[in-house]
Each structure stands twice: as C-alpha cells, then as structure tokens.
Amino acid sequence: MYFGKLRSFLTTVIDDYVLNLASVWFKETAEYKQLLSDSTRRALSSSIRWLWLVGVSCSVFILAQRQMLKLEHFETPTNLFNTSIDYTVGFFLAFLVVCALVSRFDWPHRILATLHIKVLAVGFFLLGCYWALMLTMIEGNGQILFGMSLFLMLTFSSLAGLYVSTLCLYSFVIPLTLLPLVVKNLFFEPFQMLILMGVLMTLFLVETGRRMLKHWFIQAIRQEYTNQTYAAALDEIAHSDSLTHIPNRRQFDERINKLIALAPLANTPPTVILIDVDYFKKYNDHYGHLVGDECLINVATALTRAVRNASGDLVARYGGEEFVVVLSDVSLAVAQDVAARIQNEINRLAIPHAASDIADHVTISQGIAQWEKNESVESLLNRADKALYLSKEQGRNRFNLAEPNP
C-alpha cells in the first residue's frame, strides 16, 4: 500500500503527461513551434548573461572564502590543489571580464542568435567541466562542506537559467555532478553514502523543478500563441469584408493613407480605381439578394485575380456594389492596363443579368484617379468618383481617367 502511494506521488510530481498541457486539445502548428523555438532561444540568451553573473559571484565567493581562511589562519597546508585554486579562479574571472567587454559589440549577439542549441549545449558542458574541476580542487583541499555549498549554488542556478532546454541543463549538471565523484572515488578515499544520497536528492529536485518550470514556460508560450491567434483573427475580422472576404473600407483607408504618406519617396504616386457593378439594384430585384451576394463574391474574386501581384496593391469592398483598387507606384498607362484586365475578367465571368440595359451579363464601370502632390484622400476619391460617373454617363461597361485638379 505504501509503495503504491509513493509511486502515485512520484508519478504526479515528475510525469510529463501530468505536468504538461495535453496535446489533444492544443494543435501545435508550425507557427507555434517557431514561436516556441524563438522563445527558447531568447531564454537561453538571457541565461548566458545569468550564468555569467553566477560565474562572477561564485568566483568572488571562492576568493573571499580563501582570503578569510588566510586571515583566520585556517589555511590548509600547501599542496597542488591549494596553490592552483587562486590561479584558476583568477584566470576564469579574467575570461569573464573579457566576455563582458566583447558583449558590448553586436557581432557576438548575432553569432549566438545563429548557434544551434546543440552547439550551446557543448558550451554549457565545457562550463560544467570547469566548475567540476573547481569542486574537485576544493574538495581535494579538504573543504568538503564548502564544496557541497558551491555545488548546490551552481546546480540550482543552472536550473533557474537553463530549464527551458533539457539538453543544455544536463550538459552543465552531469559533468558538475559526476566528475568530482569519480575523481574522489579514484584518487582519494571513497565518497560516503551520505554524500551520494545528498547528490541524488539534489538531482531529483533539479529534475522535478525542471519539469514544473518547463511546464509553466510551455503554458506561457501556448497562451501567448493563443492570444496572438485571437488578435490576428480579430484584426482580420476588423479589416475584412464579411461577405466577399476581401479587405474592407477600413483597410483601404489605412492603405491609401500610408501610400500617400510615402508618396514623396516613391517613383510614381499611388492610383485608385473606383468600380461599380452596373445596374446592381435591378440585378437584386430580379434575382434576389442571395444571388446578388453570390454575384458580389464572384466579382471580388475576379478583381483579385486581375490586379497585379504587388505588395502595395489592394482590392477592397468600398460599400454595397462598389469596389476600389489601390495601385502603388504605377503610371497611368499601367493603371489603364489593369482596368482593362479587370473589365475583361468581369466580362469573361458572363454572369447572366437579364435586367441590365446594356448587356445580357454583369458589367462594371470604372473611374481611375492618380494622386497629385499635396492632394487629400477625399479629393483623390472625389476625382475617381467623377471619372466613374462619367463612365456611367457614356454608357457603362467602360473606364475613364479623372481630370487633374485645377
């Protein structure tokens, strides 16, 4: 009975399936894995600075402890370990100072950002070997209690900094734990069972602590990913037309204002094309609003297919049966080519329109206006609207250029 209770306790404490969030309800997408990888790398980057501080603190602690022993006349007789500790710690402190000076430049951070976690683990392994050497020298000098204190400080400091990566954590902890024990057992008196029990208990606490901290870390990353997903979905809803699923008036306003702000830096200013589906009210009255919605969806798809595949271009629903196209950095000649392509795409759809006065299928009218220096968005759209009205007056199913400002 007691064995079963102990087994249940250990399972509850160290079982990843209990501590980690269940993956059955959380879909680990490629975006989530990238976020987790980036967050882990940023955490390890911070851990390097943290372990630098730990290294400085422990080195100063060792030197201060040895200086106090000398002042209190508790210094052990001179031996190989006793004479090497000061030099080894001094060289390591000098190395840490050099690292701090080098870190003021940008290139070390760029190099660290490109290193694979396995390469970082090698670095942490070498660091663990150094501290294992120090523990061996300190315990060989007869300072067992001080060596155990230093071992505990280093172990739990590494847990605080490296829990995000099991490989990096144990690359540091394993040499720090095993090398002093092996050296002590081979070259000195065998280690006591009490010391081994203390080491095993420390490793048990490190592993359980790592799993709990890693669980909280993953939970935080998943929550951040969920928040980003919701924020992106809300942003899409706010900037997308619910019927046609193309950008809405709000996104159009943001895009045209941004392009106008950048217009002095562009080769040519932005251009807008206002588009109106001809006799759409008659289409709705004749076919019904559901068929009318389907017609708008098809028109939006054709418009998206007809415009250029450029980063600054945009097709948006302007309102009702009106659409607008934003073209960045194009001449009026290219804008007219785009308008002609749009006209051909709509005519190629051949959506029946029995109530139209000009054709047996759905057609569109367009007005093209290019931004002029110091012109407001309202003025630009007003000129495009006048060009669109002119197209309607001339018989529809055509496009016209806007008149320049007087």
Number of C-alpha atoms within 10 A of each C-alpha: 6 7 8 9 10 11 12 12 12 12 14 13 16 18 15 16 11 12 18 16 15 11 9 7 7 10 10 14 9 9 11 17 14 12 16 20 13 13 16 20 20 12 16 22 17 14 20 16 14 17 19 17 13 16 20 18 12 18 19 15 13 20 15 12 13 17 15 13 13 12 10 9 9 11 14 12 8 9 10 10 16 18 13 14 20 16 11 16 21 15 12 16 19 13 12 16 14 11 13 13 10 13 13 10 10 9 11 12 13 10 9 16 14 9 11 10 17 12 12 17 19 15 15 24 22 15 19 25 22 18 25 24 19 24 25 23 21 23 19 20 20 14 14 15 11 15 21 17 11 18 21 14 14 21 22 17 16 23 24 18 20 29 26 24 19 15 17 23 24 23 23 27 25 16 21 26 22 14 18 23 20 14 17 16 13 11 9 12 9 12 14 9 9 9 13 12 11 12 18 13 12 16 17 13 15 21 19 17 18 21 21 19 18 20 19 16 18 18 14 13 18 20 12 15 18 14 12 12 14 12 12 12 12 12 11 17 14 15 19 20 19 12 13 19 16 20 21 24 19 15 20 21 13 11 17 22 14 12 22 22 11 12 18 12 10 14 11 16 21 25 26 24 30 28 26 25 22 24 18 22 16 16 21 17 11 15 14 12 13 9 13 19 16 13 22 20 16 16 24 21 17 20 24 19 14 19 20 16 10 10 8 15 21 23 24 27 26 20 12 12 19 18 22 26 24 22 26 26 18 16 16 17 9 13 26 17 13 19 26 16 18 22 22 14 19 24 17 13 15 13 15 15 21 15 19 18 13 15 16 13 18 25 28 24 26 30 28 29 27 26 24 17 11 8 11 13 14 9 14 20 22 15 24 28 21 19 24 28 19 20 20 20 9 13 12 22 20 18 25 22 21 21 13 11 11 3
